[in-house]
Amino acid sequence: MLNALPTSSLRSALSWLTLICATTAVAQLNGSVQQVSFQGPITNLPINFSIYLPPGYSTDLSTSYPVTYHLHGLGGTHIGPQLNLVPAAFEAAAEEGLFGRSIIVFPNGYNNSMWADSHDQLKPAETNFIQELIPYVDANYRTLAERQHRYV
């Protein structure tokens, strides 16, 4: 469902993005960021996430996009400085021609789940992400819904 290690050219682009993310001040985005919530069809729990839609998403209805899933670290949430820094870096890389525009999804993996389901199922982070969020994003946004177009 998700891509394995990226190719060397993608590694170079991601290294460049990492550098920009570390040094970019809060920038005015050309795309938009939205907060989204829906009821998980498997867990019956609320699934909360943020999504960045690239410039032109709302006007060019014929274009579909690859999706990058940005997983927060331990203690984090889907809301934070990454909602500006990561899209700004992607926009800068697209302007430089390093790669095309992309949808970026910021899932909420609880704050200490390690992106795995807890033994008691009180924090089903892996199920939320793989079985609920990815299908929801593919069904509700114009994504390139094949696994080779998904990145974590």
N, C-alpha and C positions, 0 to 999 in steps of 0.2 A: 504494500500500500504506500510506503514511503521509499524514497531513493536512498541508496547506500552512499558511500563516500563519493563526493563530487569529483569531476575530472580535474586535471591540473589547471586548465584555464579558468574553471569555476573557482578553484581554490585561490588562484591569484586575485580574482574579483572579490571573493569573500574576505581575503586578507586586506584588500584595499578598503572594503566597506568597514571592517573592524577598526582600521585606523581613522576613518572619517567619523565613525560613531564615537570614538574616544575623544575626538577633538572638535566636533561640530557643536556650536552653541545652538540654543533653541532657534530653529529656523522656521520661516513661514512656509508651510507646505502648499504645494500645488494640488495635491490630492486631498482626500478627507478621511478622518478617523471617526468611527462610530462605536458606541457601546451597544452590545446586543445580548439578549437573554432569551432562552427558549427552554421548554421542558424536555428533558432527555427521554426518548422513547423506550430505552432499556432500563435505566436506573430510576426514572420518574423524578429526578432531581433537577433543579434549575442549572442550566449550563450557561455560564457567563463568559463573554469574551469581548475583545476589542478587535476591530477590523479596519485596516487601511485600504482604501480604494484609490487607485492611481488616477492622475489627471486624465480626463476624457472618459472615465468609466460611465458617467451618467449621460454623456452625449453620444458616444460611439457605441451603439447597442449591438453592433455586429462583431465586436472584438471580445474574445475570451482570453483569460490570463492564467499564467502559472501561479501557484500559491506557495508562499513561504510561511511556515508555522514557526513563530518565535516563542520558545518556551522560556518562561522566567525561571530564575534560580531559586534556591531554597530560601524561604521566608518572603518571597516576592508575590506579586499578584499580576494580573493582566493590565493593571493600570499603573503607570509610572512614567519616568522620563523616556523610556524606550518608545512610547507612543509618538514622540516627536523625533528622537534621535535616529531610530532605525529607518522610518520612512524618508527622512531627510537624506540619509546616506544612500538609500536606494534611488531616490530622485536624482541625486548628484551623479551616481554611477550610470544611470540611464542617459543623462545629459552628455556624459563623456563617451557614450556608446559601448560601455563595458557589457551591458546586457539590457534586455527590454524591460518594459514595465511589468510589475507584479502586484498581486494582491498579497497583503501581509496580515496574517491572523495571529492575535496574541491571546492564546487560551488561558484560562484560569485553572491551574493545577493544584488548588488549595495552597496552603503556604508551607507545607512540609510533607508532601506526598511522594517526592522523588519521581513523579509521573508514573507511579505504579498504583494498582488497586491495593487498598489496605486489607489486611486479613479479615477484618470485621465488616468490610464493604461500606463503612461510613464515609470513606474517601475513595471513590472509584475513579481516580484520575485517568488511568489508562483506558478504561472503558469509555469514560466521558470523551476523551480525545479521539481515540481510534474508531469506536463504533457509533458515536453520536455526533461529535463536532465535525469531523471530516465529511460524513455524508450530508450533514445539514448545510455546510458551506457549499459543497458541490451542487446541492439541490436549489439553493437560494441565491447564488451569485454566479456570474458568468466565468466559470473556471475552466481550465483545461483539466478535465477530471480523471485523466489517466495518471498512474503512479509516477511515471517519468517526469511529470510536471509538478510534483509536490516536493518541497524541501523543508527540512527541520534545521 
